[in-house]
Amino acid sequence: MENNYQSLFELDNSLKLATSEPTPLVQNHNALLIKKLKDLRFMIGQKTGLAYLVPMAIQVLQENIFAEGDFYEGDLLQNVLSIDKVFWTKNNDLYLRLKEIIQQDFDMNKIETTDEIKAMLQSLADNF
């Protein structure tokens, strides 16, 4: 991925920093809001800036459906497939693009991970 991404604040100035207790999760979330976008998996998992991040994630998944965020192969796909159905209803074009990628490229033989992760990804893909 290119390094010239804007931050979420630059893309959408209506976003606010989390003001709850400064746990490591909150600190990481806030830091990533102002940081140039790199960790799509984390921010999508936080349901932050989805309108901006999901198209980027789909581009990454089109190149490698099992792209690794920072945990394991397929973790980006897991977070994208875990997005609430309301988002996909409102963004049918993105839904159709991801559905096509899954139909063309989803092959458990392409991923080296645990059986548990494979089963979870298979279930998410089947229910998408």
N, C-alpha and C positions, 0 to 999 in steps of 0.2 A: 504494500500500500504506500501511496505517496505520503511525504511528511508535510505537505502544505495545507492540511486540513485546518479549518478554523475551529475555535472552541465552540461549545454549545452556546455560551453567552454571546459570542459574536454572531451566531446564527439565529438565536432567539432570545432577545433581551428580556422576555417575560419570565424566563426561568430564574428561580431564586435559590440561594444557598440554603441548605438544610440548617435549621436553627436548633434542632433538638440536641440532646446530650452529645458532647464531642467524642463519640466512640470512634474506634478506628474505621468502621464502616462509613460513618457520617463524614469523617475527615477525608477518606478516600473519594467518596461521592463528590464532595465540594471541590476537592483538588482537580478532579476530572472534569468538572463543569467549566473550569477556567483554563484547563490544559488543552493543547491542540489534540484533536481526536485521534486516539490510537487504540484504546481498549474498548472496542465495540461490545464485546461480550459482557463486560461489567455494567456498562451504562444501560444496555438493553435489559439486562437482568434487573436493574433498578427502575425500569419503565420510564426512563428519563430521555426526552428528546427523540422519541420513536419516529416521528415524522422525518427527521433528518438522518437518524442512524440506521433505520431499517433499509432504506435504499442502498446505503454504503455496505451494510452487512450482506445484502442480496448480491451485490457485485462481488464481494469476497467469496461468498458461497458458490457463485457461478464458476469461479476459478478453481475452487476446492471445497466441495460440499462438507468435508470434514475438517475444515480449517480449525486450527487450535488457537484459542484465546490465550489463557495462561494456566489452564488446568490440564486439559486432555484433548485429544483429537475429538472433534465434534461438539465441543462445549459452546461454540458460537451458534451452531445449528440448534442445539438444545434450547438456548435462551430465545432464539428467534421463534422456534416452534412453540414456546411456552407463553408467547404474547397472547393476551386476551383476545377472544374472537371478535369483540367489539371493534378493536383496531382493524382487524382484517376485513370486517364488513364495511368499514368506512374507507378502506384502502384496497379495494378489490383488484386494482391493477398490480399492486405489489403481491397480493395473495396469489394471483394467477401466475406471476413470474416465478415465485418461490415454488408453487405447485409443479410447474414445468421442470424446474431444476431438480426437484425431488424425483419426479417421474423418470427423468433422464439419467441422473447420476447417483441416486441412492443405492449403494451396493455395499452391504456389510463386509464383503470380502476385501474392500479397499481400506479398511480401518483396522488398526492394531490397538485393541483396548480390551477391557474386561468384558465378560459375558453380560454382567449386570448393566454396564453402560450401553452395550449393543442392544440389549432388550429395551432399555429405556428410550433410546433413540428410535428404535423400530416402532415402539408404541406411539411415540409423539408423531412420527411420520405417517403412520397408519391413520391417526385421528386428525390429521391436519386437513 
